[in-house]
Amino acid sequence: MSEHVYFITLALPAATILIVFGMRYYAAVQQARARLANDDAYRQTAEKAAAAETATAGALAAIQASMADAAARLAAIETVLKAVE
């Protein structure tokens, strides 16, 4: 057997092992990047939800104040109508 063939038969399995480990490392890096991007997307969604919740709470407080004012006016109108009867 010639030396070139002998070295090729030794180098090919070693190169295959290195390629497989390199591919696994690359896949792990890509998964980590995807997970980080996904976490950032969840964080942004949570921040938007918190902001929307704050805005909704403010709107609800304004509606409740308006309803309380309308109820007070209605009560005043009822007392005036009862006094007129």
Order of alpha helices (4+ residues) and beta strands (2+ residues): alpha
